[in-house]
Amino acid sequence: MNGTGTADVVVVGGGLEGTGAAWELARRGAGKVELFERHAVAAAGTAKSSGIVRCHYSIRSLAAMAWAGVQFFENAEEILGQDIGFQQTGYVVGVGGPDVAALRANLEMQRSLGIEVDTIDHDAVAQLWPCARLDDFAAFGYEPRGGFGDGHRTAQAFAAAARREGARIHQNTAVTRLLVEGDRVRGVELADGGRVHAPRVVVAAGPWSTSLLADVGIDLPIEVLREEIVMVAPGRDLPGMPVLSDLVSLQYVRPERNGEILFGNSDLSDPATADPDSYSNTLTPALLERAVDKLADRLPGLPDAAVASGYAGCYDVTPDFNPAISLTGVEGLVVAAGFSGHGFKIAPAVARLVADLVLTGRSLAPDVPESDFRLARFAEGTLLTSPNPYVSAGQLR
């Protein structure tokens, strides 16, 4: 896009959050909405999302956003016009003895939001995961409406729906600079030197949001962490298996549509930082060994399981492992970044919150106060933390 153009709203970033925001803004009458993505829609972190759908959060606003996400995913084909790959397998979370009280408190909070969740016993979990060893779990929570989805397909569906609502999606078009005059945003500058003038800009570019905002004096504290995913051929059919979030050995496992099992590490006590533009996509021997040991210990009923493949992706992580979805000190400029691994399941609610902020300056969802996700909390030192944290799994929110 050479030369100069105009828009009512510019969205920077073509992942889940950016495409969702573009769709929500366009359908709510925000005017001329233009989205710019430096590569292809869903080409970066979104494409590597594990896609877990769960409402099990210990922070009320996040649980409310995830619950809105579940209801959206259940009806996504009707809403967006195409199948997004949502598989409603159910979701189980298991904790050890020190975390039973926190589990019960968090389930009660979730039920107060209308979330369908309850405790289940070892026998019930054994029926759902008959190949698992469960003796070191003290209690379980169960969400029958949880499951997993496909980040790439969902972002593509958001983008297609946004186009139908009149938004324009520009791929292979990088934004290199935000245009600011005084204390308000005026648009964006593109890599080819072109400019798009707009009174409202949404930066939803994952870890690349940091440098764009830094150039206009806004500090977005994001650390990029590299995470590896292992795909396992189980050696037998596993029909009807739900997602399992293991807060004892700190891993999560879920079925794949092709019959494999996806393993993810949820122990972030020793994180590996990365450059999102030049990190290795291959498994490290240390992680692979740890994953195999954890899975063998948790799933002894799969003696013929074998590693099928694996890959790595990146999280854009904030100091409290929760996103910034916020107005900024620059009028008309909104940020939605730092999702810290939560982005898929809350994406529909993020789209609504971003549109709320752009159009009204505040959240219209009573259970999702905009103050929870304000960017200023990092500078203030008032981080968004859990009232009922899990001592064995500090980063599960």
C-alpha positions in Angstrom: 0.0 0.0 0.0 1.9 3.0 -1.3 1.1 6.6 -0.7 -1.4 8.0 1.8 -4.7 6.5 2.9 -7.3 7.0 5.6 -9.2 4.8 8.0 -11.5 5.2 11.0 -9.6 2.4 12.9 -6.4 0.7 12.1 -5.6 -2.7 13.6 -2.0 -3.8 13.7 -1.5 -7.5 13.8 -3.3 -10.4 12.0 -3.4 -13.0 14.8 -6.4 -14.1 16.7 -6.7 -10.9 18.8 -6.2 -8.6 15.8 -8.6 -10.4 13.4 -11.2 -10.8 16.2 -11.0 -7.1 17.0 -11.3 -6.1 13.3 -14.4 -8.2 13.0 -16.0 -6.9 16.2 -15.2 -3.3 15.3 -16.5 -3.6 11.7 -19.8 -5.3 12.7 -20.4 -2.7 15.4 -20.2 0.1 12.9 -16.8 1.6 13.7 -16.5 2.8 10.2 -13.6 2.0 7.8 -11.5 -0.7 9.5 -8.1 -1.5 8.1 -6.0 -4.4 9.5 -2.3 -4.7 8.6 -0.3 -7.9 9.1 3.4 -8.1 8.3 3.2 -11.7 7.0 0.0 -13.8 6.7 -3.1 -14.0 8.9 -2.4 -16.3 11.8 1.2 -16.9 10.7 3.0 -16.4 14.0 1.9 -17.3 17.6 -1.7 -18.0 16.6 -0.7 -20.9 14.3 1.1 -22.6 17.2 -1.5 -22.2 19.9 -2.4 -25.4 21.7 -6.0 -24.1 21.6 -7.1 -25.2 25.0 -10.7 -24.1 25.9 -11.2 -24.0 29.6 -12.8 -21.6 32.1 -10.6 -22.7 35.0 -9.2 -19.5 36.1 -8.7 -18.1 39.6 -9.1 -14.5 38.4 -12.8 -13.7 38.0 -12.5 -11.5 34.9 -10.5 -14.1 33.1 -13.0 -16.8 34.0 -15.8 -14.6 32.7 -13.9 -14.0 29.4 -13.2 -17.7 29.0 -16.9 -18.6 29.6 -17.9 -16.1 26.9 -15.4 -17.8 24.7 -16.9 -21.3 25.3 -20.3 -20.0 24.3 -18.9 -18.3 21.3 -17.0 -21.4 20.1 -20.1 -23.6 20.5 -21.9 -21.3 18.0 -18.9 -20.1 15.9 -20.0 -21.8 12.7 -23.3 -19.9 12.8 -21.7 -16.7 14.0 -18.7 -16.6 11.7 -20.0 -18.7 8.8 -17.5 -21.5 8.9 -16.2 -24.4 11.1 -13.4 -23.3 13.3 -12.4 -26.8 14.5 -13.7 -26.6 18.1 -13.8 -30.1 19.7 -15.9 -30.2 22.9 -14.2 -33.0 24.6 -14.5 -31.7 28.2 -11.7 -30.5 30.5 -10.4 -31.9 33.7 -8.0 -30.2 36.1 -6.3 -32.1 38.9 -4.5 -30.8 42.0 -2.5 -32.1 44.8 -3.3 -31.9 48.5 -1.9 -28.4 49.2 -4.2 -27.0 46.4 -7.6 -28.5 47.3 -8.9 -25.5 49.1 -7.9 -23.2 46.2 -9.6 -25.5 43.7 -12.8 -25.5 45.7 -12.8 -21.7 46.1 -12.1 -21.2 42.4 -14.8 -23.6 41.3 -17.3 -21.8 43.5 -16.2 -18.4 41.9 -16.7 -19.9 38.5 -20.1 -21.3 39.3 -21.1 -17.8 40.5 -20.5 -16.7 36.9 -22.8 -19.4 35.5 -20.0 -21.6 34.4 -20.9 -25.3 34.2 -18.2 -26.8 36.4 -18.1 -29.2 39.4 -15.8 -31.6 41.3 -15.6 -35.2 40.2 -13.9 -38.1 41.9 -11.0 -40.4 41.0 -13.4 -43.1 39.6 -15.0 -40.7 37.2 -11.6 -39.4 36.0 -10.4 -43.0 35.6 -13.3 -43.6 33.2 -12.4 -40.5 31.2 -8.6 -41.2 31.2 -8.4 -45.0 31.8 -4.7 -45.0 30.9 -3.7 -42.5 33.5 -2.2 -42.9 37.0 -4.3 -40.7 39.3 -3.1 -41.7 42.9 -1.1 -38.5 43.5 -4.1 -36.2 42.7 -6.2 -35.1 45.7 -9.1 -33.5 43.8 -10.4 -32.7 40.4 -12.6 -30.1 38.7 -14.5 -30.9 35.5 -15.9 -28.7 32.7 -18.1 -30.8 30.3 -18.2 -27.8 27.9 -14.4 -27.4 27.6 -12.2 -28.8 25.0 -9.8 -27.5 22.3 -9.8 -25.6 19.1 -7.7 -24.5 16.1 -6.1 -21.1 16.4 -5.3 -20.8 12.7 -8.8 -21.7 11.5 -10.4 -19.4 14.1 -8.3 -16.4 13.0 -9.0 -17.1 9.4 -12.7 -17.3 10.2 -12.5 -14.0 12.1 -10.7 -12.4 9.1 -13.3 -13.7 6.6 -16.1 -12.4 8.7 -14.4 -9.1 9.1 -14.1 -8.8 5.4 -17.8 -9.5 5.0 -18.5 -6.7 7.4 -16.5 -4.3 5.3 -13.0 -4.4 7.0 -10.0 -4.7 4.8 -7.2 -7.2 5.7 -3.8 -6.3 4.3 -1.3 -9.2 4.5 2.5 -8.9 3.9 2.1 -5.3 4.9 4.2 -4.4 7.9 3.5 -1.4 10.2 6.9 0.1 11.1 5.8 3.2 13.1 2.9 4.7 14.9 2.1 8.3 14.0 1.5 10.5 17.0 1.0 14.2 17.3 1.1 15.6 20.8 -0.9 13.3 23.0 -3.0 11.5 20.3 -2.5 8.9 17.6 -2.8 10.0 14.0 -2.3 6.7 12.2 0.5 4.3 11.1 3.5 4.3 8.8 4.1 1.2 6.6 7.3 -0.6 5.6 7.0 0.8 2.0 6.8 4.3 3.3 3.1 4.7 2.9 0.9 6.2 5.6 -2.6 5.5 6.8 -4.1 8.3 8.8 -6.6 7.2 11.4 -7.8 8.7 14.7 -7.9 5.3 16.4 -5.3 2.5 16.3 -5.3 -0.9 18.0 -1.9 -2.6 18.5 -2.4 -6.3 18.7 1.0 -7.5 17.4 2.0 -9.9 20.1 5.7 -9.5 21.1 6.2 -7.1 18.2 3.9 -4.6 20.0 6.6 -3.7 22.4 8.9 -1.8 20.0 6.0 -0.1 18.2 4.8 1.3 21.6 8.3 2.1 22.8 8.8 4.4 19.9 6.0 6.6 21.1 7.1 6.5 24.8 4.8 3.7 26.0 6.4 0.9 28.1 4.8 -2.5 27.5 6.8 -5.0 29.7 6.8 -8.2 27.7 9.3 -11.1 27.9 9.2 -13.6 25.1 9.4 -17.2 26.3 10.0 -20.2 24.1 7.7 -23.2 24.7 7.9 -26.7 23.1 5.1 -29.0 22.2 5.4 -32.7 21.8 3.1 -34.8 19.7 2.7 -38.4 20.8 1.3 -41.4 19.0 -0.5 -43.3 21.8 -0.3 -46.8 20.3 -4.0 -47.3 20.8 -7.3 -45.6 20.2 -8.3 -43.1 22.9 -12.0 -42.2 22.1 -13.6 -39.5 24.1 -10.6 -38.3 26.1 -11.0 -34.8 27.6 -8.2 -32.2 28.0 -6.3 -32.9 31.2 -4.6 -30.1 33.1 -2.1 -31.7 35.5 -1.2 -29.3 38.3 0.8 -32.0 40.1 3.4 -32.8 37.5 2.8 -29.5 35.7 1.8 -30.6 32.2 -1.3 -30.6 30.0 -2.3 -33.2 27.6 -5.1 -33.3 25.0 -6.2 -35.4 22.2 -5.7 -34.4 18.6 -8.2 -34.9 15.8 -5.9 -37.4 14.2 -5.7 -39.6 17.3 -2.3 -38.3 18.6 -1.8 -36.7 22.0 -0.5 -33.1 22.4 1.8 -32.6 25.4 2.5 -29.1 26.8 4.8 -28.1 29.6 3.2 -25.9 32.3 6.2 -25.7 34.6 7.5 -22.2 34.0 9.9 -22.0 36.9 12.9 -22.1 34.6 11.7 -20.2 31.5 13.7 -20.0 28.2 13.7 -16.6 26.6 13.7 -16.2 22.9 13.8 -13.8 19.9 10.4 -14.2 18.2 12.1 -13.6 14.9 14.8 -16.2 15.1 14.1 -19.0 17.6 14.6 -22.7 16.9 11.4 -24.6 15.9 12.9 -28.0 16.9 12.6 -29.9 20.2 15.6 -29.8 22.5 16.8 -33.1 23.9 16.3 -31.9 27.5 12.7 -31.0 27.0 12.0 -34.2 25.0 13.4 -36.3 27.8 11.4 -34.5 30.4 8.2 -34.8 28.4 8.7 -38.5 27.8 9.4 -39.1 31.5 6.3 -37.0 32.6 4.0 -38.7 30.1 5.2 -42.2 31.0 4.7 -41.5 34.7 1.2 -40.0 34.1 0.0 -42.4 31.4 1.4 -45.8 32.2 -1.5 -47.4 30.3 0.1 -46.4 27.0 3.2 -48.7 26.9 3.4 -48.5 23.1 3.3 -44.7 22.9 6.0 -43.0 20.8 7.0 -39.4 20.0 5.5 -38.5 16.6 6.8 -35.0 16.2 7.2 -31.7 17.9 7.7 -28.0 17.5 8.3 -24.7 19.4 6.4 -21.5 19.8 6.6 -18.3 21.8 4.5 -16.7 24.5 4.4 -12.9 24.9 4.5 -12.8 28.7 3.8 -9.9 31.1 5.1 -9.6 34.7 1.8 -11.0 36.0 1.2 -13.5 33.2 -2.0 -11.6 32.2 -2.6 -9.5 29.1 -2.7 -5.8 28.7 -6.0 -4.9 27.0 -6.0 -1.2 27.5 -6.2 2.4 26.6 -2.8 4.1 26.7 -1.4 7.5 27.5 -1.9 8.4 23.8 -5.5 9.3 23.0 -7.0 6.9 20.5 -4.4 4.2 20.9 -5.4 0.9 22.4 -3.1 -2.1 23.1 -4.1 -5.8 23.2 -0.9 -7.9 23.9 1.0 -9.9 26.4 -1.5 -12.8 26.4 0.9 -15.2 28.2 -0.7 -18.3 26.7 -4.3 -17.3 27.5 -5.1 -15.8 24.1 -7.1 -18.5 22.3 -9.7 -19.3 24.9 -10.5 -15.6 25.7 -10.2 -14.3 22.1 -13.9 -13.6 21.5 -14.2 -11.7 24.8 -10.9 -9.8 23.9 -12.5 -8.7 20.6 -15.5 -7.3 22.5 -13.3 -5.5 25.1 -11.1 -4.0 22.5 -14.1 -2.7 20.6 -15.6 -1.4 23.8 -12.4 0.5 24.5 -12.2 1.9 21.0 -15.9 2.9 20.8 -16.7 3.9 24.4 -13.5 4.0 26.4 -14.7 1.4 28.9 -15.8 -2.2 29.2 -19.5 -3.0 28.6 -19.2 -6.5 30.2 -20.0 -6.2 34.0 -17.8 -9.1 34.9 -14.8 -7.9 32.9 -13.8 -4.5 34.3 -11.3 -2.7 32.0 -9.2 -1.8 35.1 -8.1 -5.4 35.5 -6.2 -5.3 32.2 -5.0 -1.7 32.2 -1.5 -1.2 31.0 -0.8 1.2 33.9 -0.9 -1.6 36.5 2.7 -2.6 35.6 4.1 0.8 36.4 1.9 1.1 39.4 3.1 -2.2 40.8 -0.5 -3.4 41.3 -0.4 -6.6 39.3 -3.4 -8.7 38.5 -3.0 -11.7 40.8 -5.1 -14.5 42.0 -7.0 -14.4 45.3 -6.8 -18.2 45.4 -3.5 -19.2 43.8 -2.2 -22.7 43.3 1.0 -23.1 45.3 2.1 -26.0 43.1 1.4 -24.1 39.8 2.2 -20.5 40.2 1.5 -19.4 36.7 -1.9 -21.0 36.2 -4.2 -18.0 36.5 
